[in-house]
Amino acid sequence: MQAVRSIVTRLFILFMCLSVVPTAFGETAAEYVHDSHQKFAIGDMDGAIADCNKAIELDASNEDAYCNRGFAKISLGDKDGAITDLNRAIAIDPTNVDAYDIRGMAERDKGDFDAAIADHTKAIELKPDFAPAYLERGIVEEMKGDVDGSIADYSKAIVLKPDFTSAYFARAHAEKDKGDLAGTIADTSKLIEYKPDDAGAHYVRALAERASGDLNAAIADYTTTIKLQPSNNDARYCRGCLLYSLGDTTNALVDFQTVIGMYPPADYPRFWLWVARTRLGDGKNAMTELKDYVATLKASGSNDWPTRITEYLAGQLSDQKFLAAAKDSDKQTESKQLCQAYFYAGSKHLFAGDRAKALDYFQKSVATKRTGTLEYIGAAAELKKLKSDKRSSL
């Protein structure tokens, strides 16, 4: 949940809930606190802290100054310093809702999830309609593995604040993790209604659409993501894989080449580039490039699973050794690697003219049921083509 957990975004949402009112012109503590708001809003955390320091020098009992300084310290990674400031704010006013909620953030970032939940819960007890506290508690619950609890809190936040886009985004992620693709699509679609240019929302919706089998919709959302974030190589890579699966090999090739040009160490785009180029009849040059990349990996001492795929596609591993390399003690990892292995093996045999072996491998890839995996989608598409070709020949 990288986007929703962006520290600046999260803190800014809660920051706006603080009730600091600007005072008349003058070097007052309240004015320094107000100025810290403005600096925080533009990302000037050091400036915000400096203003809070001045406010505290003028009024050591100004709880808002400690809260604001705690906010800024969290964003700078000073979790302990933030907690110290928030403890002071709570000591001054034990009913300070914001102080409890902000302290919960710092505790969560320290890994003290139980303390964080306790503080967010205290904030909710003090102010039952405080939507940000439900969001923050939901984030901690999800980090603890309580996905149902997190969804309940995100839902409550949305009921209290129907335009709370961060809560929609958080709930969409939780629903995706739970396998509720329809819920993910519904929440990201709602978020997009409020924020059409939210690249993260389009990207997450594309993930759910692709997992649900709506490849054209996923391609459209990946395309929008790329327009909004031209440097988003993951969206471009995923789009290329889906284009390939739908038979648009030429445009898929462009996506893979673009990703590799922007980020040369990209492993999987190189595998799919090999697949696309070989399908387009440029297998010789595709193989030469892949062998050169294998040499680079070996020179660096790389020995991971992507290296095994590279060696296999470059003709340096047999089917038997390649499939054996896909085995792993973790069953989830193993099923994903086998799904990938069967797809690449099926593609290799297909291009070599061994349709029977290719069909067998593609079926085995699909049998792993790793439906959201790009190789699964590719294998399912190849199976559909092979079966259609077989019917046509009858």
Buried (B, 14 or more C-beta within 10 A) or exposed (E): BEBBBBBBEBBBBBBEBBEBEEEEEEEBBBBBBBBBBEBBEEEBBEBBBBBBBBBBEBBEEBBBBBBBBBBBBBBBEBBEBBBBBBBBBBEBBEEBBBBBBBBBBBBBBBEBBEBBBBBBBBBBEBBEEBBBBBBBBBBBBBBBEBBEBBBBBBBBBBEBBEEBBBBBBBBBBBBBBBEBBEBBBBBBBBBBEEBEEBBBBBBBBBBBBBBBEBBEBBBBBBBBBBEBBEEBBBBBBBBBBBBBBBEBBEBBBBBBBBBBEEEEEBBBBBBBBBBBBBBEEBBEEBBEBBBEBBEEBBEEEBEEBBBBBBBBBBEBBEBEEBBEBBEBEEEEEBBBBBBBBBBBBBBBBBBEEBBEBBBBBBBBBBBBEBBBBBBBBBBBBBBEBBEEEEEEEE
